[in-house]
Amino acid sequence: MGIAFVFPGQGVQKSGMALDFYEKSDESKKIFDIAEKNLDFDIKKVCFTDNREIDITEYTQAALLTACISMYSELKKYNINPDVCAGLSLGEYAAMVVAGVMDFGDAVRAVRRRGILMQNAVPLGAGAMSAILGLDNTTVENICNDIDGVGIANYNCPGQVVITGIPHAIKVASERLSEAGAKRILPLNVSGPFHSFMLKGAGDELESYLADITINKPVIPYVTNVTAEYVTDNAHIRELLGKQVHSSVKWQHSVEKMINNGADTFVEIGPGRTISGFIRKINSNVKVYNIQKFEDVKKVVEALKGDK
């Protein structure tokens, strides 16, 4: 059995996330205490109470990483170790913490910086994103390649691609994609054109910021969004994290890579079941488990031990 731990990206955050872990797990509480020492805002307020900050990128990213790692820290007690880790966009930082690439304190400071840079990279309203449902990747690529100002943000799963860029270009691309047979086109409620050429400056600044963060050789391999390849050394990690901000997220390719390398069991750790759904659409034969509530941990541990 090959086990992959996978972590969701921005968009799944919700008020109250990880509160039950904080209340019931000393390990999870320690994670929030570390986050509190490394951040300049009230992380518990953002994660645990109804507030508007949870959906503002500069706060969301640190909050979601903290929630995911607090959940993972409880699972870690049971000595269930993954063979590989991966995360969708922001989730890649949680994967790197599990893989031993960054310690959590450094990672939460890095994503705080990442969130601020991404939030401020493009004026509000100057960028847009839309999900394209029901078309193959090649068709979407060909249409976007013919239009200046639009590109692919995410390859989520077969039949679901997200495009990103200048609003007018997104509008033109959406019309052409609809004519090409897209079943649905859903404009996304986001604060910027993430994973587009418009964020290259933010990516470059992030790479510079990471020069002062310790990057270790992975203890467990993880798969990078940028290339959908396994990362087993630390030579190019800073460069990859800079590129990740403005490059396509190759999630479908990453999952296929892990499956081809023997992963047959995926554990999504974090709020929601978004990437569990993507994985099932990519390959319906693999087992997919989800941890988002405290009681999920023991259920998943028992299931994994039963699978062996």
C-alpha positions in Angstrom: 0.0 0.0 0.0 1.3 3.4 -1.0 0.0 6.3 1.2 -0.2 9.9 0.1 -1.1 12.7 2.4 -2.6 15.6 0.5 -3.6 19.1 1.5 -6.2 21.5 0.1 -5.6 25.1 -1.2 -7.2 28.4 -0.7 -11.0 28.4 -1.0 -11.9 25.6 1.4 -11.3 27.8 4.5 -14.3 28.2 6.9 -15.0 29.7 10.3 -14.4 27.2 13.1 -11.9 25.2 11.2 -9.7 23.1 13.5 -11.4 24.4 16.7 -12.3 20.9 17.8 -8.6 19.8 17.3 -7.4 22.8 19.4 -9.8 22.0 22.2 -9.1 18.2 22.3 -5.5 17.8 21.2 -2.4 19.1 23.0 -0.4 18.6 19.7 -2.8 20.7 17.8 -2.8 23.4 20.4 1.0 23.6 20.2 0.7 24.3 16.4 -1.6 27.3 17.1 0.8 28.5 19.8 3.7 28.3 17.3 1.6 30.2 14.7 0.7 32.8 17.3 4.4 33.5 18.0 5.2 33.8 14.3 2.3 35.9 13.1 1.2 39.5 13.5 -2.5 38.9 13.7 -4.8 36.8 16.0 -4.7 33.4 14.3 -7.3 31.9 16.7 -9.8 34.7 16.0 -9.4 34.2 12.3 -9.8 30.4 12.4 -12.3 30.0 15.1 -14.8 32.9 14.9 -17.1 34.4 12.3 -15.0 37.2 10.7 -14.3 38.6 7.2 -10.5 38.2 7.5 -10.7 34.5 6.9 -11.5 35.1 3.2 -8.9 37.9 2.7 -5.8 36.3 1.1 -3.2 37.8 3.3 -4.9 36.1 6.4 -6.4 33.1 4.7 -3.1 31.5 3.7 -1.5 31.4 7.2 -4.9 30.4 8.8 -5.5 27.5 6.4 -1.9 26.2 6.8 -2.2 26.4 10.6 -5.5 24.5 10.5 -4.2 21.8 8.2 -1.0 21.2 10.2 -2.9 21.2 13.5 -5.1 18.4 12.1 -2.0 16.5 10.8 -0.3 16.8 14.2 -3.0 14.7 15.9 -2.8 12.1 13.1 1.0 12.0 13.5 0.6 10.5 17.1 -0.6 7.3 15.5 2.6 6.6 13.5 0.9 6.5 10.2 3.5 7.8 7.8 3.0 8.8 4.2 5.2 7.6 1.3 4.6 10.9 -0.5 3.0 14.3 0.2 1.4 16.9 -2.1 -0.8 20.0 -1.7 -2.9 22.0 -4.1 -1.3 25.5 -4.4 -1.1 26.8 -0.8 -1.5 23.2 0.3 2.0 22.5 -1.0 3.4 24.3 2.1 1.6 21.9 4.4 3.0 19.0 2.3 6.5 20.5 2.8 6.1 20.7 6.6 5.2 17.0 6.7 8.0 16.2 4.3 10.5 18.0 6.6 11.4 20.7 4.1 10.4 23.6 6.5 9.6 23.7 10.1 6.1 24.9 10.8 7.2 28.3 12.3 9.1 29.2 9.1 6.3 27.9 6.9 3.6 30.0 8.5 5.8 33.1 8.2 6.5 32.2 4.5 2.8 31.9 3.7 1.9 35.1 5.6 4.4 36.8 3.2 3.1 34.9 0.2 -0.5 36.0 1.0 0.5 39.7 1.4 2.5 39.6 -1.9 -0.4 37.9 -3.8 -3.0 40.2 -2.3 -1.1 43.3 -3.3 0.3 42.2 -6.7 -2.7 43.3 -8.7 -5.3 46.0 -8.0 -8.7 44.7 -7.0 -10.8 44.2 -10.2 -7.8 44.1 -12.5 -7.8 40.3 -12.7 -10.3 37.4 -12.8 -10.6 33.6 -12.7 -13.2 31.2 -14.1 -13.7 27.4 -13.8 -14.3 25.6 -17.1 -16.3 22.4 -16.8 -16.7 19.7 -19.4 -13.8 20.3 -21.8 -10.5 18.4 -22.2 -7.3 20.1 -21.2 -5.9 20.4 -24.8 -9.0 22.3 -26.0 -8.8 24.7 -23.2 -5.0 25.2 -23.7 -5.4 25.8 -27.5 -8.1 28.4 -27.0 -6.2 30.2 -24.2 -3.0 30.2 -26.2 -4.7 32.2 -28.9 -5.8 35.0 -26.5 -3.4 37.5 -24.9 -3.9 38.0 -21.2 -5.3 34.6 -20.2 -3.7 31.3 -19.1 -4.5 28.2 -17.1 -4.4 28.5 -13.3 -5.3 25.0 -12.3 -5.6 21.5 -13.9 -7.9 20.1 -11.2 -9.2 16.9 -12.7 -10.5 15.6 -16.0 -13.2 18.1 -17.2 -12.3 20.8 -14.7 -9.7 23.5 -15.5 -9.5 27.0 -14.1 -8.4 30.0 -16.2 -6.9 33.2 -15.0 -5.9 36.6 -16.2 -7.2 40.0 -17.4 -11.0 40.3 -17.1 -11.6 41.2 -20.8 -9.4 38.2 -21.9 -11.3 35.9 -19.5 -14.5 37.1 -21.1 -13.3 36.4 -24.6 -11.9 33.0 -23.6 -15.1 32.1 -21.8 -17.2 32.8 -25.0 -14.9 30.7 -27.1 -14.8 27.9 -24.6 -18.5 27.9 -24.4 -18.7 27.7 -28.2 -16.2 24.8 -28.1 -18.6 22.8 -25.8 -17.9 23.7 -22.2 -20.8 22.5 -20.1 -20.5 25.3 -17.5 -18.3 28.3 -17.0 -18.2 29.6 -13.4 -16.6 33.0 -12.6 -14.8 32.6 -9.3 -15.1 35.0 -6.3 -11.4 35.7 -5.9 -9.4 38.8 -5.0 -6.9 38.4 -7.9 -5.8 36.5 -11.0 -3.8 33.8 -9.1 -1.4 31.6 -10.9 -1.2 34.0 -13.8 1.7 36.0 -15.5 0.3 39.0 -13.5 1.8 37.6 -10.3 5.3 37.0 -11.6 6.7 40.0 -9.6 5.1 38.5 -6.4 6.7 35.2 -7.1 10.1 36.8 -7.6 9.7 38.7 -4.3 8.7 35.5 -2.5 11.7 33.7 -3.8 13.9 36.5 -2.4 12.1 36.3 1.0 12.7 32.6 1.1 16.5 33.1 1.0 16.3 33.7 4.8 14.2 30.6 5.4 15.9 27.3 6.1 15.0 24.8 3.4 15.9 21.2 4.2 16.2 18.1 2.0 12.9 16.3 2.1 12.7 13.4 4.5 9.6 12.2 2.6 9.3 13.1 -1.1 6.7 15.6 -2.1 5.3 16.5 -5.5 5.5 20.1 -6.7 2.6 21.8 -8.5 4.9 23.5 -11.0 6.2 20.3 -12.7 4.2 17.5 -11.2 7.5 15.8 -10.4 8.8 14.3 -7.1 11.1 16.6 -5.1 13.8 14.7 -3.3 16.5 17.3 -2.7 16.4 21.0 -1.7 18.5 22.5 -4.6 15.6 24.2 -6.4 12.8 24.4 -3.9 13.0 28.2 -3.4 12.9 28.7 -7.2 9.9 26.3 -7.5 8.0 28.1 -4.8 8.6 31.5 -6.5 7.3 30.0 -9.8 4.4 28.3 -8.1 2.8 31.8 -7.5 2.5 32.5 -11.3 2.5 29.0 -12.9 -0.2 26.6 -13.6 -1.1 24.2 -10.7 -0.7 20.7 -12.2 -2.8 18.9 -9.7 -4.3 16.3 -12.0 -0.8 15.5 -13.3 0.6 15.4 -9.7 -2.0 12.8 -8.6 -1.4 10.7 -11.8 2.3 10.8 -11.0 1.8 9.6 -7.4 -0.5 6.8 -8.6 2.0 5.7 -11.3 4.6 5.6 -8.5 2.5 3.3 -6.4 0.2 5.5 -4.3 -3.2 3.8 -4.0 -4.4 5.4 -0.8 -4.9 9.2 -0.4 -5.6 11.0 2.9 -6.9 14.6 2.5 -6.1 16.6 5.6 -8.0 19.9 5.9 -11.4 21.5 5.7 -13.8 20.3 3.1 -13.5 17.4 0.6 -12.6 19.4 -2.6 -9.4 17.5 -3.5 -10.9 14.2 -2.5 -13.4 14.8 -5.2 -10.7 15.7 -7.7 -8.8 12.5 -6.9 -11.8 10.3 -7.4 -12.4 11.9 -10.8 -8.8 11.4 -11.7 -8.8 7.7 -10.7 -11.8 5.9 -9.2 -9.8 2.9 -8.2 -7.8 4.5 -5.4 -8.9 4.8 -1.8 -9.6 8.3 -0.6 -10.0 9.3 3.1 -10.7 12.7 4.6 -9.7 14.3 7.9 -11.4 17.5 8.8 -13.0 16.8 12.2 -11.3 15.5 15.3 -13.3 12.2 15.3 -12.1 11.5 11.7 -8.6 10.8 12.8 -9.3 7.5 14.6 -11.7 6.4 11.9 -9.0 7.0 9.2 -6.3 5.3 11.4 -8.4 2.2 11.9 -9.2 2.1 8.2 -5.6 2.4 7.2 -4.5 -0.2 9.6 -7.3 -2.5 8.3 -6.1 -1.9 4.7 -2.6 -3.4 5.4 
